Amino acid sequence: MLKRRILEGICVLAALLQAFAAPATRAAQPDGTPAAAGVPRPLMRDFMGVCGHYFFDGPTYAPAAGLVRNYHSLNWDLDVTKPYSDPPYPFALNRVNWEDLYGGWRKAGLQIDACLMSEGIRPTAWATPEETAYGYGKAFARFFGPSTRGLVSTVELGNEPGEYPDDRYTLIARAMARGLKEGDPGIRIATANLALGQSARYEKSIKCYEGWLDQIDILNVHSYALVGDWLKQRRTHPEDPASPYLSRVRDVLTWRDAHAPGKEVWVTEFGWDAHGSEGAPLEAGVPIDQRPSTLTRIQQAQFLARSYLIFARMGVQRACMFWYRDEGAEKGLFNACGLISKGVKQPAFYALASLRQNLGDCAFSQALSEEAEGIYAYRFSDGGDHACVAVWSPTLNGDERAAEIELANAGLADFRFVRAVELATSESGDKEASVELAGGRAKLRAAGMPRLLFFVRKAGG
């Protein structure tokens, strides 16, 4: 996949910079299975994350995310072809100051998830793999961890390390996890992109963690909404049952509930390309990585916003969209996913900032409707006097549908309606949405972009 090329480019960038840089209550899942006990529902302001990299600017993206997932290449910090020695923190080998970089992101209010990537390092290149991985993990956690400088709260044991044989990956990842926990017991550890079956090119089997899953805090999965074979493959909407987009995540949640209750599940990559504001016709017979996306930037915004809502409902603890920016490519795969494109904030940026601002103090509380041929409606609550119902039409093209919410069934009989908005898609802000209240029901038109209905508890309610 071309996303691989982007991430390989990160490793190339490391070399270039080295040369040139200056010194809650249990709730049902969509398939009816319960969320794991002991894993409370996150507030949306904490739940929403974005994938970033060295040039990520914290203050710019903080309105849209509370977490940044950074692709942190191991070869920025050490040369694995030599016997291990501690990295020269606070500096990377190229003299980039990590404390300044990560400190700036933290000052912007962002939590940091460091994806420690071995991509770009040949599996056989490690001079002392176990010693180096252990030493590096310990040094990294001791410097960055929450008990010391509070820069990094979570570490991933690789991104998509499919080029590593399972035995070599397990040796390195297990030693690194041991070092991380010894360096700072408070740092949390996530798997690489996970497969429940056999390992594949972009994912590692859960079997790699057998015998040391107790060192893992988070099960990590990537998912992209695609349907069709390679020559006819296309991007689709999140609720499309023909795509494994949601079922892949649901399967990991179900496995977690059965085999590792209490561990969190994160979705650390999901997203959609939109190579133009209007989308392009489907070019059948042309591989998906050689043609433009059929999706518009508005659809991209709709699908991202809906995905955050759905993942929150499923019981996922954090979700990070891929990725923060793009350079306006005209065709390809994973190269037009940005919240900002060619320096311009896209509809997705405004939609996610709107979602986070409006629902930041709330967590998912109840699914009111999940009908593929009807509407989706979820209730979010701050646990006190404020509640919100998110309503949308689960379609590819945003077809409008009639929506009706029975307030008593939504636990809103003692609440009064305040306002309704559709998520923003421009700097003009949220759009007012029309709602009719009668007979204990709220009636409105649901569209592709979620509309939010706000309620406050009545005095004495």
C-alpha positions in Angstrom: 0.0 0.0 0.0 1.1 3.5 -0.7 0.7 4.4 3.0 3.8 2.2 3.4 5.6 4.5 1.1 4.6 7.5 3.2 5.9 5.8 6.4 9.1 4.7 4.6 9.4 8.4 3.7 9.4 9.2 7.4 12.5 7.0 7.8 14.1 8.8 4.9 13.3 12.1 6.4 15.1 11.0 9.6 18.2 10.5 7.6 17.8 13.8 5.8 17.3 15.7 9.0 20.3 14.0 10.5 22.3 15.4 7.6 20.8 18.9 7.5 18.9 19.7 10.7 20.3 22.1 13.2 21.2 21.1 16.5 -18.6 3.9 32.7 -21.6 1.7 32.8 -21.4 -1.5 30.7 -23.2 -1.1 27.4 -24.0 -3.3 24.5 -21.8 -3.4 21.5 -23.4 -3.2 18.0 -23.5 -7.0 17.8 -25.1 -7.3 21.3 -21.9 -8.3 23.2 -21.2 -6.2 26.3 -18.3 -3.8 26.7 -15.5 -5.0 29.0 -16.0 -4.5 32.7 -13.6 -1.9 34.2 -13.2 0.0 30.9 -15.1 3.3 31.4 -16.4 5.2 28.4 -14.0 8.0 27.5 -15.0 11.6 27.1 -15.1 12.6 23.5 -12.4 15.3 24.0 -10.0 12.6 25.1 -11.3 10.0 22.6 -10.5 11.8 19.4 -7.0 11.5 18.1 -5.0 12.2 14.9 -1.9 10.6 13.4 0.9 13.1 13.0 4.7 13.4 12.6 7.7 15.7 13.1 6.1 18.7 11.3 2.8 18.4 13.3 1.8 21.7 14.9 0.1 21.1 18.2 -1.8 24.4 18.5 -3.2 24.1 15.0 -4.7 20.7 15.4 -5.7 20.8 19.1 -9.3 21.9 18.3 -9.8 18.7 16.4 -8.0 16.2 18.6 -6.9 15.5 22.2 -4.3 12.9 21.3 -1.6 12.9 18.7 -0.2 9.5 17.5 3.4 10.2 16.4 5.3 7.9 14.0 8.5 7.8 16.1 11.2 5.9 14.1 13.7 3.9 16.2 16.5 5.0 13.8 16.0 8.6 14.9 17.3 7.6 18.3 19.8 4.8 17.8 21.8 2.7 15.4 20.7 -0.9 15.8 23.6 -2.2 13.7 25.9 -1.4 16.6 26.0 -2.7 20.2 23.5 -0.9 22.3 24.2 2.5 24.0 21.6 4.8 25.4 20.1 7.4 23.1 21.5 11.0 23.5 18.2 12.4 25.0 16.9 15.0 24.9 18.3 14.9 21.4 17.7 12.5 18.5 20.8 11.4 16.5 20.1 14.3 14.2 20.1 16.8 17.1 16.3 17.4 17.0 15.3 18.1 20.6 12.5 15.7 21.5 11.8 17.5 24.8 11.1 20.7 22.9 9.1 19.0 20.1 6.9 16.8 22.4 6.8 19.5 25.0 5.2 21.9 22.5 2.5 19.3 21.7 1.9 18.8 25.4 1.6 22.5 26.0 -1.1 22.6 23.3 -3.1 20.2 25.5 -2.4 17.0 23.5 -1.6 13.6 24.9 1.1 11.8 23.0 1.1 8.2 21.7 4.5 7.3 20.4 4.4 4.6 17.7 8.0 3.2 18.0 8.6 2.1 14.4 11.1 -0.5 13.2 10.0 0.0 9.6 13.0 0.9 7.5 15.3 -1.3 9.6 16.0 -4.7 8.2 15.1 -7.5 10.6 18.6 -8.9 10.3 20.3 -5.6 10.8 20.1 -5.6 14.6 23.5 -6.3 16.2 22.1 -7.2 19.6 18.3 -7.3 19.1 17.2 -8.3 22.6 19.7 -6.2 24.5 19.1 -3.1 22.3 15.3 -3.4 22.4 15.3 -3.8 26.2 17.8 -0.9 26.7 16.0 1.4 24.3 12.6 0.7 25.9 14.0 1.4 29.4 15.7 4.6 28.3 12.7 5.8 26.3 10.2 5.3 29.2 12.7 6.8 31.8 13.0 10.0 29.8 9.6 10.5 28.2 7.3 8.6 30.6 4.4 10.0 32.7 6.4 9.5 35.9 9.2 11.8 34.8 8.7 14.5 32.2 5.1 13.5 31.3 5.7 13.8 27.6 4.5 10.4 26.3 1.7 8.4 27.9 1.4 5.5 25.5 3.9 3.5 23.3 3.1 1.2 20.5 5.3 -1.8 19.8 5.6 -1.0 16.1 3.2 0.3 13.4 2.7 -2.3 10.7 5.9 -4.5 11.1 4.8 -7.2 8.7 8.2 -7.5 7.2 9.5 -8.9 10.5 9.1 -12.6 10.9 7.0 -13.4 13.9 9.8 -14.8 16.0 12.1 -11.8 15.4 9.3 -9.4 16.0 8.3 -11.1 19.3 11.9 -11.2 20.5 12.3 -7.5 19.9 8.8 -6.3 21.0 8.8 -8.4 24.2 12.2 -7.1 25.3 11.2 -3.6 24.5 8.0 -3.9 26.6 10.0 -5.3 29.5 12.3 -2.3 29.3 9.5 0.2 28.9 7.8 -1.1 32.1 11.0 -1.1 34.0 11.8 2.4 32.8 8.4 3.7 33.9 5.7 1.4 35.2 3.2 4.1 34.4 3.7 4.1 30.7 1.1 2.2 28.8 2.0 -0.3 26.0 0.0 -1.1 22.9 0.4 -3.8 20.3 1.3 -3.1 16.7 -1.6 -3.3 14.2 -3.3 -6.5 15.3 -4.6 -9.6 13.5 -6.6 -12.3 15.3 -5.4 -14.9 12.7 -2.1 -15.2 11.1 0.3 -12.3 10.6 0.2 -10.5 7.3 2.1 -7.8 5.4 0.6 -5.0 7.5 -0.3 -6.7 10.8 1.0 -8.9 13.5 -0.9 -11.9 14.9 -2.2 -11.9 18.5 -0.1 -15.1 18.8 3.0 -13.0 18.9 1.9 -11.8 22.4 1.2 -15.2 23.9 2.9 -15.6 27.2 3.4 -11.9 27.8 0.1 -10.3 27.2 0.2 -9.1 30.8 2.7 -6.5 29.7 0.2 -5.1 27.1 -2.4 -2.5 28.1 -4.0 -1.8 24.7 -5.0 -3.9 21.7 -4.4 -1.8 18.6 -6.1 -2.2 15.2 -6.1 -0.3 11.9 -9.1 -0.3 9.6 -10.1 1.3 6.3 -13.5 1.3 4.6 -12.8 -0.4 1.3 -15.0 -2.7 -0.8 -14.3 -4.7 -4.0 -11.2 -6.4 -5.4 -8.1 -4.5 -6.3 -9.1 -3.4 -9.8 -12.6 -2.4 -8.7 -11.8 -1.5 -5.2 -13.3 1.7 -3.9 -13.7 3.7 -0.7 -17.1 3.4 1.0 -19.0 4.8 4.0 -18.3 3.5 7.5 -21.7 1.7 7.9 -21.4 -0.2 4.6 -22.0 -3.9 5.5 -20.0 -5.0 2.5 -16.8 -3.6 4.0 -15.0 -5.2 7.0 -14.3 -1.7 8.3 -16.4 -2.1 11.5 -16.4 -5.9 11.8 -12.6 -5.9 12.0 -12.8 -3.7 15.0 -15.8 -5.6 16.5 -13.9 -8.9 16.2 -11.0 -7.5 18.3 -13.4 -6.2 20.9 -15.1 -9.6 21.1 -11.7 -11.3 21.4 -10.8 -8.9 24.1 -14.0 -9.6 26.1 -13.4 -13.3 25.9 -9.6 -13.5 26.5 -8.3 -10.2 27.9 -11.1 -8.4 29.8 -10.2 -5.0 31.0 -7.7 -4.2 28.3 -8.5 -1.2 26.1 -9.0 -1.4 22.3 -7.7 1.5 20.2 -8.2 2.2 16.5 -5.1 4.1 15.6 -5.5 4.4 11.8 -8.7 5.0 9.8 -9.4 7.6 7.1 -10.5 8.4 3.6 -8.7 9.9 0.6 -10.5 12.8 -1.2 -8.4 14.0 -4.1 -10.7 16.8 -5.1 -13.6 18.8 -3.7 -16.0 17.1 -6.1 -14.6 13.5 -6.2 -14.0 11.6 -9.5 -15.8 8.9 -11.5 -14.8 5.4 -10.7 -12.2 4.2 -13.1 -12.9 0.4 -13.3 -10.0 -1.7 -14.2 -7.4 0.8 -12.8 -5.8 -0.2 -9.4 -7.0 2.0 -6.5 -3.5 3.3 -5.9 -3.4 4.7 -9.5 -6.6 6.6 -9.7 -8.4 9.5 -7.9 -10.9 9.0 -5.1 -14.6 9.1 -5.9 -15.2 10.8 -2.6 -15.6 14.5 -2.0 -14.0 16.4 0.8 -17.5 16.8 2.4 -17.9 13.0 2.3 -14.5 12.6 3.9 -15.7 14.9 6.7 -18.9 13.1 7.1 -17.3 9.6 7.3 -14.7 10.7 9.8 -17.2 12.3 12.1 -19.5 9.3 11.9 -16.6 6.9 12.6 -15.7 8.6 15.8 -19.3 8.3 17.0 -19.5 4.7 16.0 -16.2 3.7 17.5 -17.2 5.4 20.8 -20.4 3.4 20.7 -18.6 0.2 20.1 -16.4 0.5 23.2 -13.2 1.7 21.6 -11.2 3.8 24.0 -9.2 6.0 21.5 -9.5 6.6 17.8 -6.8 8.3 15.6 -7.6 9.4 12.1 -4.9 9.1 9.3 -3.7 11.7 8.9 -3.0 15.3 9.8 -2.1 16.8 6.4 -1.5 16.1 2.7 0.0 17.9 -0.2 -3.0 17.7 -2.6 -2.1 14.7 -4.7 -4.4 14.1 -7.7 -4.6 10.3 -7.4 -3.3 7.5 -5.3 -3.9 5.8 -1.9 -3.4 7.3 1.5 -2.1 10.6 0.1 -5.2 12.8 0.3 -6.4 12.0 3.8 -5.4 15.2 5.5 -7.4 17.5 7.7 -5.3 20.2 6.1 -4.4 20.0 2.4 -1.7 22.2 0.9 -1.9 24.4 3.9 -5.7 24.8 3.7 -8.1 23.5 6.4 -10.5 21.1 4.9 -14.2 20.4 5.7 -13.0 17.4 7.9 -10.9 19.7 10.1 -13.9 21.9 10.8 -16.3 18.9 11.3 -14.0 17.2 13.8 -13.3 20.5 15.7 -17.0 21.0 15.8 -17.7 17.5 17.1 -15.0 17.7 19.7 -16.2 21.2 20.9 -19.8 20.2 21.1 -19.4 16.7 22.6 -16.1 17.1 24.4 -17.5 16.8 27.9 -19.8 13.9 27.0 -19.3 10.2 26.6 -21.5 7.7 24.7 -24.4 6.4 26.8 -27.1 4.8 24.6 -27.8 3.6 21.0 -31.3 4.8 20.0 -31.3 3.6 16.4 -28.9 1.7 14.1 -30.9 1.0 11.0 -29.0 0.6 7.7 -32.1 1.5 5.8 -33.1 4.2 8.3 -31.1 6.3 10.6 -28.4 6.1 13.3 -29.1 7.9 16.5 -26.8 7.9 19.6 -27.2 9.6 23.0 -24.2 11.1 24.6 -24.2 12.5 28.2 -22.0 14.4 30.6 -23.3 12.2 33.4 -25.3 15.0 34.8 -27.6 17.6 33.5 -26.6 17.8 29.9 -27.3 15.3 27.0 -27.0 15.3 23.3 -28.4 13.0 20.6 -26.4 12.6 17.4 -28.5 11.7 14.3 -27.4 10.9 10.8 -28.2 9.0 7.6 -25.8 6.0 7.2 -25.4 6.4 3.5 -22.6 6.9 1.0 -24.1 10.0 -0.6 -25.7 11.6 2.4 -29.3 10.9 1.4 -31.7 12.7 3.7 -34.1 10.6 5.7 -36.9 11.3 8.2 -35.8 10.9 11.8 -38.0 10.6 14.9 -36.6 10.4 18.4 -38.9 9.3 21.2 -37.6 11.3 24.1 -38.7 9.0 26.9 -36.9 6.1 25.3 -33.9 8.2 25.0 -34.0 9.0 28.8 -34.9 12.6 28.0 -38.4 12.9 29.5 -37.0 15.1 32.2 -34.9 17.2 29.8 -35.8 20.2 27.8 -34.6 20.8 24.2 -32.0 23.6 23.8 -30.8 23.7 20.2 -29.8 21.6 17.2 -26.8 22.0 14.9 -25.2 20.3 12.0 -21.4 19.9 12.3 -19.4 22.6 10.7 -17.6 22.2 7.3 -16.1 25.6 7.1 -14.8 28.5 9.2 -18.4 29.8 9.2 -19.1 27.3 12.0 -22.0 25.0 12.9 -25.2 25.2 10.9 -28.5 25.5 12.6 -30.7 22.4 12.2 -34.5 22.4 12.2 -36.3 20.2 14.8 -40.0 19.8 15.4 -41.0 18.9 19.0 -44.4 17.4 19.5 -46.0 14.6 21.5 -42.8 13.7 23.3 -40.9 13.2 20.1 -38.3 15.1 18.2 -38.6 15.1 14.4 -36.0 16.2 11.9 -34.3 15.3 8.7 -31.2 13.2 9.0 -28.4 13.7 6.5 -24.9 12.4 5.9 -23.3 14.9 8.3 -24.3 14.2 11.9 -26.8 16.6 13.5 -26.6 17.2 17.2 -29.7 17.8 19.4 -28.8 19.3 22.8 -30.9 18.9 26.0 -30.6 20.1 29.5 -32.3 18.7 32.6 -35.5 20.5 33.7 -35.4 22.3 37.0 -36.5 19.7 39.6 -36.1 16.9 37.0 
